[in-house]
Amino acid sequence: MPDKRLPDAAQHVIIGGGIVGCSVAYHLTRMGCRDVVLLEQGQLSCGTTWHAAGLVGQLRSHPAMTDLIRYSTELYAGLEAETGLGTGWKRCGSVTVARSEDRMTMLKRTAASARAQGVEVEVISPAEAQEKWPVMQVGDLRGAIWMPGDGKANPTDLTQSPASGARSRGARIIEGVQVTDILTDNGAVSGVVTDRGTIRAEVVVNCAGQWARKLGLMCGVDVPMHSAEHLYIVTEKMEGVHPDLPVMRDPDGYIYFKEETGGLVMGGFEPEAKPWGMDGIPDRFFFQLLPDNWDQFEILMDNALVRVPQLAEAGVRQFYNGPESFTPDNNYILGEAPNLRNFFVGAGFNSMGIASAGGAGRALAEWIVEGAPTSDLFAVDIRRFAGFNNNPAWLHDRVKETLGLHYAMPWPNRELETARPFRRSPLYDRLAAKHAVFGSKMGWERANFFASDAAGARIDYGFGRQNWHDAVGAEHRAVREGVALFDQTSFAKLLVQGRDACAQLNRICAADIDVAPGRTVYTGLLNPRGGYESDLTVLRLGRDRFMLITGSAQAVHDSDWITRNLDEGMHVVLTDVTSAWSVLALMGPKSRDVLESLSKTDFGNAAFPFGTHREIGVGYATVLANRMTYVGELGWELISAQRIHGWRLR
């Protein structure tokens, strides 16, 4: 009988009964947590999970994500024996083919990466690929790779099996309950409000799929993701298609295939996606699909007919247009919210939730129980995003691109193109006039290199020598032999103030930052496991005031790490002042000569030693000059002086 009773309180409340939520419940109970309640507004798997294609490919761009998927395959293989419920898991292997020499180069690199991560892989010829997948034509192919450990699963069965395992160890799974609000108290989550009553909770886990962003907004947590149409068809039975047929991917054609009941599932990731749900995801969008969209599907169908000409004669049994959520960088979102304690998120799985759910559920459960991630999860850490990433207009434009990244060529140093430009330094227009070619980091436009003329101001992607090599080489020589100016405005800047600021920072930082005002210390932020959370520079501006300069992508992460590790009751305030300060770095052996021509300050080693900073005049400007360099040569960072809370930095 389904559990319908709503408890007054629980230690762990999980919102969302898709594959990810059920995996978190399963792993929490396996780790000894018994007071676990999972709430599902409809029925288990009714949102996105049920219409997933069910592909499980092991290899990912980040080793930690690969490890999590490899664990998923091990879990799925053993769940039926544990729970008595089948998962539809089949280790059928996968073939990925290349139409171009560039794609073949990429597949060879993929194979090398797989071997380094312990994933079984083989580079094969087109003829060998056809032996493994005989229903395709291979006349236009350059080669392929074979990964025997990949597979496929039935998404609905795969959800029920860990749910059963969680129930057997005491978890309560309650369907037909909609969460209408998240309760908080003193910066921590305290419970959930539902349409059937309130549950007090010590920990709340947001695994609500397409509704995860909406749930985050209820308690001020940014969960940046946007839904988009995801399309595939299921054919009638086809000659040569059998249950053991491997999964086949043709990324140059944006398409994938797998066997289903004697026919083929054919879908893909078109280069420009169609976002959905701009006015919000309907509350009761259960076991539903969107209308057929053959226009959007056309590019996939055209490429599928090239690869499998037999499709032209096959009947289409079902057209699936099931929306799924995608994130700004195509990696999912995991971890504890930076601004709300004990509120965890596992969402935004970018159409790879079936493959990732086993490992991601375990990783999130370990994070909850241990109080910190047990492996390097920064690629999926929720703290890699900032508030602007959750802007719906920005998300809408970015998701058009990120869905297609699944099969887009992963060129070295590839830059995303959508939702730009966004954050710009005061020098952006002047740098652009000098033929700067910009990349993007944490929304900031940053000059990657300067072309010699407007015609060369572009990136020609490839695996060989790049069109920017000569320009970058000239820039390197300028720094080594002369002088160069870097715009470092994008670097995150955190102001830490208060009578206890020094003592608290000195405990959190690895190096001794209790130095005289005017000194700068390069240090790491360490965790209890002896690992690095971040590395940054600390400028002691005064007895009770410090400026921390860290990486452009680290502002949210480092602010969260510092504030969560402050002792209770301490008089310390941290303020992100990144956008209030501009930074120019003058670097190179001639940087002292340039500064001395512009300022009356003595920049000699005795008067201005390494690791010190002071306020100086440069022409009419007054700046904070910090003698710190990361280029191996003499240099100063020139930080524009502002007034913060009425205090002049001296």
N, C-alpha and C positions, 0 to 999 in steps of 0.2 A: 504494500500500500504506500502511495506517495506520502511524504511527511508534509503536513499542512499546518502544524502548530508553530506559532511564532514565539521564540523565547524573548524574555525581557532583556537578557544580556548574553554576550558571548565574548570569548577572548579574541577570536578572529572571525570577521565577517567578510566573505568574498562576494562581490557583486558581479554576476555574469556566469552563465552556465554553458559557455562554449568550451572548446577543447582546452583553452588556456586556463580558464577558471577552474575546471575540473582537475587539470594537472596540478595546479597550485594546492587545491584541497587534498589531492592524493598525496603529494609530497609533504605537506604539513603534517598530515596524520602519520605518515611513515616515519617522520622525525619525532614522533611522540606527542604531538599536539592533538588533544582530543576535543577541546571545546571549539569546534570549527563549524560555522554555519555558512552555506552557500545559498545565495538568493538569485533566482532567475525569474525575470518578469514574464516569460512565456514558458517554454519547455526547453530542456537541455538541447543544445545545438541549433535552436530555432532561428538564430540571427544570421551570422555569416558562415559559421562552421558547416552547416548542412549542405551548402552548395559548393564547397571547396572542391577543387579537382583532386586533391589527395596525393599530390606528388611529394616525394621525400628525397631531395638531393642533399648529399652530405656537405659538399664543399662550399664554404663562404669566404669572403675576402678577409675576414678577421679570424685568426686561429681560435679565439675563445668561442665564437659563434659556431665554427666547425665542430668544436668539441661538444657543444650543447646538442647539435643535431646528431652527432654520432651516438651520444647517449640516448637521444630519442629513438633511434633505430633499435638499440638494445632493449629499451623499455617496451617498445611496441611488439617486439618479437616475443617477450615473456609475459605480457599482460594476460593473455588468454589462459595460460596455465595457472596464473595467480587468482584470477577473478572468475574464470569460467565463461567469460564473455569474449566472443571473437572480435577482432579489430579490423579484419580485412587486410592485415599487413602481409605484404608479399615482397620478398627480397628478389626482385626481378632484374635489377641492374638498370643502367641507363646508358644510352648512346647520345653524344652531342657531336653534331657535324659542323663542318666549316665549308662555306661557299667561296671564301676568299683566302688569299695568302695571309693577310693580316689576321683574319680570324684563326687560321691555323697556327700562326705564331702565338696568339693568345691562348689557344688550347694547349699548346706545348708548355707554355708558362703555367697554365692551370695544372697540368700534370705534374710539373716540378713542385708546385706548391702543395699539391695533394700528397705527394710522396714525403715531403718534409713534415707534413702533419699526420703521417701514418695512415692516410686514406689510400686504399688499393685503387690503382688506375693503370690504364694501358693506352698508349697512342697506337691507333690502328689506321689502316688504309680504307679508302672508300669501299673497296670490295669486301673487306672484313666487316665493315659497318653494315653492309647490305646482308651479309650472312646472319648477323645478329638481328637485323630488322628488315626482313625480305620484302615488305610491302612498299618500300621507297625506291625511287630511282636515284642513282648516284652519279650520273654523268657529269654534273656540274660541280661536284665536291672535290675538295683538296685533301680531305682526311677527316679524322674523328678521334674522340677518346671514348673509352669504355670504362665505366665505373661499376663493378659488380655489386658493390654494397648498397647502392641506391635502391629505392623501391617505391611502393605505393600503398595506400591504406584507404579504408572506408571511413570518411570523416565522422558520420553519425555513430557508427559502432565504436570508433576509436574514442569518442567522447564518453559513451556509456561505460566503457570498461574501467577507466580510472575513477569515474564517479562511483562505480560499485566498490572499487577498492577503498575509496575514502569512506564510504558508508560503513563498510565492514569494520573500520577502525574507529567508528564513533562520530564521523562528520554527519551533520544534518543538511540535506539538500532540499530546499523548499522552492517549488515552482509556483508561478502565478503571483509573484510578489514584485511590485514595482517600487524602486527606491525613488523617493521624491525630494530628499534633502540629505546633506551630510552635516552632522553636528560636530562642532569644534569647541575646544576649551583651552585657553592659554597657549595657543600655538600648536595644539595637538588634536588629532581626531578623537571624538568621544562617542560616536555612534552614528546610526543611520535612521532616517525617518522613512517609513514605507506607507503604502496605501492601506496597510493592515495593522499599523502600529509602529512604535519606536523600539529599536534594539540598541542598548548601550554596548559599546565595543571598545576593546583596547587597541585593536588593529583593524583597519579597513583596507581591503585590497580591491582596486578598481580594475576588473577584467571584463568590462562591459562592451568590448568590441566597438562597433560604430557609435555607441552611445558614451564611450569613455570620455570624450572631450566634454560633452554636456555634463557628466557627473563631476568632472574636474572643476568646471565653472561654478558648480554649486558651493564649492569650498575654497575658491580662489587659487586652484591649482591648474597650471597650463599643461594640457595634454595635446600637443600640436599634431593633428592628423585630419585628413579630409577624405571623404568617400569618393570613389570613382567607379564607373561601370567596369565590370570585368566579365569578359564574354568567352563562352566556349560552346561547342556543339557536341552532341553524342549521335553517332551514326547507327544505322542498322548494321546487321552482321556483314562482315566483309571477308572475302577469301584471303587466306593467309594470316588472319588475325586470330591469335589463340591466347589463353589466359596467362601464359608465361612470357608473352611478348614484353621486352623491356620498355621502359619509358624512353621516348626519343625527343630530343630538343634540337631545333634548327634556329639558333639565335639570329642568324643573318636574315631569316624570314620572319622573325619575331614570334615563332610558333613552337608549340609542344604537342606531343601525342602520348596517349596511354590507352591500353586495352580496357574495354568495359563491356561485359556480356557479349563478347564476340564481335563487337564493333569498336570504333575508335572515339575517344574523347580528343577533340582538337581545339585548342585555345591558344592564347598568347598574350603578349604585352605590346600593344601597338605604340609607335613612337610618340604619339600625342594622345593622351587619354582624355576621357570625357568625365569631368567631375560631376558628382551627384549630391543632392541633399543640401543645397546652398541655404535653404530655410530651416535646416535641422532635419534629423533623421526621425521619421514618424515613430511614435512610441510602440506601436503594435505591428511593426514590420516583421512579422514572424513567418517563417517558411514561405516567403514571398520573393518574386522575381520582378525585375523591371521589364517593360515591353521589349520585344525583339528589336535589335538595332543592326540591321544588315549593312547599313551605310558605314557604321563604325567598324563593323566586322570585315569589311571588304578587303582591306589590306592583308588581313590574316588569311582569309579564304584564298585570295589570289596566290599567296606564297605556299599555302598548303597544297594547292593543285599542282604546283611545280614539284613539290617533294613527293606527293602521293597522287599521281594522275588518276588512280582508281576511285578517288573521292568524287570525281565528276559523275560517276554512275551510282554512287551510294546514296541511299535515302537518309535524311536527317530525322532522327527520332525525337530529338529535343534540342531547343536552343535555350541556353542558360545565359541570362544577363543578371548576374548577382552582384550587387555593389559590395565593395570591400574598402577598408580604410588604409590609407597610405600616409607616410610621414615625410617630412621635408628632405630627408637624406636616404630614404629607402631602408633604414634600419629600424627595428621595432623599439618600443619604449618600455624600459624596465627600471624599477627601483623606487626608493622612498622619495616623496615629493620634497623639494628643497625648502619649501616654506610652510610645511604642515607635517609635524611629526606623526609617525605611525600610520600615515596614509601612503599606501604603495600602489604602483601602477604596473600592469602588464597588458599592453594594448598596442595597436598600430602595427600589425604583423605583415603588412605589405604583401598579402597573398602567399605568404610562406608560413602561416600559422600551424598547419598540420606538421610540417617538417620540424618546426622550432619548438612546438608546445611542450614536448616532453622535457627537453633540457631547460627551456626557459622557465617552466613551472618549478623544476627543481632549484634552479638558480635563485628565483624569487623567494621560494620557501626558505632556502638557506639564508638569504639576506634578511628575511623577517626574523628568523630564529637567532641567527648569529649577530645581528645588528650591523652587518656590513657585508658587501659582496665577497664571496669566497674565491673569486677569480677576477681577472682583468675584464671588466664589463663596460669600460668607458664608451665603446662603440654603440652601446644600446642604453647607456645611462640617461635617465630623464634629465639630469643636470647638464647635458650638453646643449640644451635648448634654452632660449630666453623668451620673455614675454612676447616679443614681436613675432616669433615663430608661430604663435597661436592666433594671429590676426586672420580672420576668415578670407579676406580678399587676397592676402599674401599666400595663404595655404592653397586657395583655389588655383592660382597661377602656377605655384610650384609643383603641385600634384600632377598637373598635365605632363610634366617632364619626368617625375620620379617613377611613375608606373612603368614607363618605357625603359628605365634604367636596368630592369631585370635582364633584358637581352641587348641593350645598347653596347657598343664596343667599349670596354673599360680601359680607355687609353690612359697611359701614365699621365698623371697630373691633370686629369680631365676636370674642367670647371663646369658647374651647372650654370645654365643660362637664364632661367626664368626668375621672376620676382626680383629683378635687378634693374638698375642700381637701387640700393636702399640706404644703408648707412654710409655717409661720405665724410671725409675729413675736410677742413676748410681749404685744403690745397687741391682738392679733386680736380677742379676745372683746369688749374695750371699744370697739373701732372698730365691730364688728358691732352693738353695743348702740346706737350712734349712727346706725344705719341706713346704714352703709357698704355700697356695692355694689362687690364685689371683682372685679378682673381677675386674670389669672395671668401671671407672667413667670418663667421658669426654675424653675417649680414653686412660686414664692412667691405667696401671696395678697396682693394690693396694692389698697388702696382707690382705685377710679377716681373716685368722687364720693360725697357724703353726701346722701341723700334727706331731705326734711323729715319724713317719717313712714314707718312700716313698709310701708304700701301702695305708696308710690312707690319702694321700694328694689328696683328692677329696671331692666333695659335694654329699651326698646321699640325694636327695630331698625327702621331705615328710611333712605331716602335724603334725607329732608327734615330739618326741625328736630327734634332728638332730645328725648326726655322729660327728659334730664339737663341741657339747656342752661341753664335758670334756676339750678339748683343749682351748676353749675360757674361760672356768671357771678358768683354770690355769693361763691364761694371766691376767684375772681380779684380781686374788689373788696377782699376781706379782706386779701389779700397786698399789694395795691397801696396800700391806704389805712390798714390797721391791722396785724394780725399773724395768722399762721396756723402751725399745727404740722403737719409732714409726717413720716410714718413711713417712713424710708429704710433700714430694717433689711435689706431685700432687696439693697441694693447690695453688690457683691462687694468683699471686703477681703483683701488679700494682704500678708503680713508678709515683708519682705525683710531679712535679717540677715547679718552677717559682715564681716570686715575689708576685703573687696574690694567690698562692696555698693555703696558710693557711686560708685566708679570705673566699675563695670559698669553700674549704672543710668544714670549720666551719659552713657555711650556709646549706650545703647539709647533714652533719652528725647530728645526734640527740645529741650526747655528745659534750662537749667542747674539741676540739682537739688543741686549741691554748695553748699547754703546753710546757714546756722546752724541748729542744732536749735531747733525751735519755729516754723520757717517751713513754709509750704505752697506747693507749686508746681503749677499746672495745666499739663499738658503732653500731647503726643502721643507715641505709640510709632510710629516710622517704619520703613519697610522699605527695602531697597536700591534700589527703583525710585522712591523719593521719595514714596511713598504712605503713607496713614495705616493702621495696623493697629488702633489704638484711641486714645481720649483718656481721661485719668484725672487724678486729683489725687495728689500725692506729699507725704506728711507726714513730715518728718524728725524722728523721735522722739529720736534720739541720734546719736552719731558713726557707729555701725555698724548703726543700725536705722531702717527706713523702713516706713511703712504706705501702701499704694497702695489707693485707693478708685476702683473702676471700675463699669461698668454691671452690672446684675443678670445679664444674659445673657453677660457677657464673662469670667467667672472662668476657665473652662477654656481659652478662646482666649488670654487675656492671660498666664495662667500658662505656657502652652506657648510663646508667643512669647518671653517673657523668658528662660525656662530654656534654650531651644534656641539663644539668642543670647549666653549666657554663655561667656566664654573658658574653655577647658579648664584645669582645675587651680585655678580661682579659689575663694576661700573665701567662698561665698555660699550661703545657704539660703532658699528661698521656701516659705512655708506659707500655704495657704488657710485663713483664720480667719473666713470670712464668718459662720458660724453662732455664733461665740463673741462677737460684738459686736452690740449694738443701736444704732441711730442714729435720733435725732429731730432734725429740722431746724426751727428756729424762724426764720421769715422774715417780713419786712415792716418798714415804717418804725418800728413800735412795738416791734420785737423787743428792742431795747436796754432799753426801759423795763420790759418783762416780766422780763428776766434780772436787771436791777438790783434788782427787788423780791424776787428769790429768792436772790441771791448777793451776797457782799461784794466780789466781783471788780470792778475798774474796767474797764468795757466801752467807754470813750471811745476815739476814734480814735488818740490819741497812745499810750495805754496798751495798746490791743488793736487794732492796725491790720489792714487787710485782708491775707489771705494769711499769717496766723499762727495758731498753735494753742497751747493750754496746758491744763493740768489745773486744773479749778475745782471748787468746791463749789456744788451746787444743792440747797438744803435739806440733807437728810441724805446725798444722793448725791454721789459724786465722778465727774466725767465729763471726757472730753477735749473741749474746746470748740474748734472749727475755724471761723475766720471765712472762710467761703467761701460764695458764693451763686450760683445759676443762675436766679433769678427777677427779676433787675433791681432788687432792693431790698436793704436791709440784712438780714443774717442770719448765723446760726451753726448749724453742725452739732454736735450734742451726741452724742458717741460714748461708750457706756458703758465705763468703765474696768475692765479685767480684768487678771489676771496671766497673762502668756504666758511659758512657760519660766522662771518665777520672777522675771522682771524687771518692776519697776514702771515704767509709762510716765510719765516726768517730763520 
